[in-house]
Amino acid sequence: MSSRHLPKVAGIDPALPSPAHNPAPTSPSERPQSESAAPTAQDVSPVDQLAAVQDRLAGWISDLTTLHELTERLARTGTLDEALHELLRAGAALVGAQRGMIVLEPADGQGPETTVGLGLGPAELGTIETIPRSAASYGRILDGLPEKSGGAEGARTEVAHPDLRNEPDLDPRQREVAARLGYAASYAIPLATAAAGRLGAAVWLYDEPTEPVERQRHLVGLYTDYATEHLARQLELTRARATADTLREELLPSRLPRIPGARLAVRHRTGPRGGGDWYDALPLPEGALGLAIGSVTGSGPSAVAAMGRLRASLRAYAVMEGEDPVAVLSDLELLLRLTEPARSATALFVYCEPAAVTSGGAQGRQFVLAGAGHCPPLIIGERRTEFVETSLSAPLGMLSCWEAPSVEFDAAPGETLLLYSDGLLHRTGEPMDRAFARLQAAAASMPAAVRDDPGAIADHVLHTVLPDGLDAVDDPEDVVLLAARFDEA
């Protein structure tokens, strides 16, 4: 009857051989000399064999528990940078290294490319990068080191330098860098997936001559197989976010215009999913100025594209009929209803007339405003801090035909008109009436030293309304503040 085989656990093969059934020699003289030199399976009692099996099972369970904990920690990382640092830290623990680095260099050439270190500062990473690429462990991997053959495990290429100080045929620069940074051995493996190809390479460094044993190599191989799949997903997300950010920035003004008698500043932050909030400031004929702000429903690339189309259309309508903001928004609503029937949008357009001499002899500004479901702007001055009274209106695309009356108001020299998105109010986490009161109080408490600078005004309002900053919570809301301070022309 054949012996009972030990089960395989998570890809770890049992190394303990099955007990032999050959009869043992009757006396020591009958045993071969090779057998008398070392005990055989027949010399080990059943109790000792059972204890050995239990020890191996305990080791396997411990390894599986460690891998489970490390992969759970990695799965909780939400960005590519966090995943790289976690992989580096966990890999160092598995192979018993003190320091390390990961070079991210996707084989498709689409980036991003970066280098992160564990126990290595930027200067030390830069020193390691002075090693010729053909000699550096990561360079040999990234440039296509031939893969081993012989199964899934054999396909994992690794580059080990157990003793850099005494290894023959080592590049002199590599030995010099190792001596300068104080490491004596290194172990490198590729980070690759079947779908994405090579993403990069991980290198761990030892303070003394050594190399990971077979068990450590097996564990770090299992871990990196999972980790590289996670890295590939984070890489795709990072690329998608970068594309959306680039598209959004290109669709928004690259710079604010210079208008005589007016100074402009903007603060814009997009939520993690990429929203459709937008703003604009454009010079109009005869020295007038147009200010716009709005938002389209939804998030992601489709919302960004819709935002770009809406903003471009509003610019065209503003140039042709900007002195009548109601006509501008009416045309915009018709376009939205015909081209984006499943989407709605809020918008606010302000026509700022050229500076004119008032009855008191001072130069002032007159404004005509129309809004479609957007928050009312705020006027900030030495003698007043108040919201512009706008008529209640629905967002664009919500009704069969949008219509709302315009509103006229004045601003004295030295006053600032602040336009903002509703994301500023939503991020406070308070009911809207309290959020409006909080915004007004923040503007009213502004120090006199910052009232002359529209950028400082926007920063003060932003940090007072949201004292914990825009990155304190993972809020999907965009935030836009557009400040226009009017001086004498």
Secondary structure, DSSP 8 states (H G I E B T S, - for coil): --------BTTB---S-----S---SSGGGS-HHHHHS--GGGS-HHHHHHHHHHHHHHHHHHHHHHHHHHHHHHT--SHHHHHHHHHHHHHHHHT-SEEEEEE--TTS----EEEEES--HHHHHHHTTS-TTTSHHHHHHTT-----SHHHHTS--EEES-TTT-TT--HHHHHHHHHHT--EEEEEEEEETTTEEEEEEEEEESSS----HHHHHHHHHHHHHHHHHHHHHHHHHHHHHHHHHHHHHHS-SS---BTTEEEEEEEE--TT-EEEEEEEEEEGGGEEEEEEEEEEEESHHHHHHHHHHHHHHHHHHHHHTT-HHHHHHHHHHHHHHH-TT--EEEEEEEE---EE-TTS-EEEEEEEEEES----EEE-SS-EEE--------BTSSSS-----EEEEE-TT-EEEEE-HHHHHTTTS-HHHHHHHHHHHHHT--GGGTT-HHHHHHHHHHHHSTT-TTSS-----EEEEEEEE---
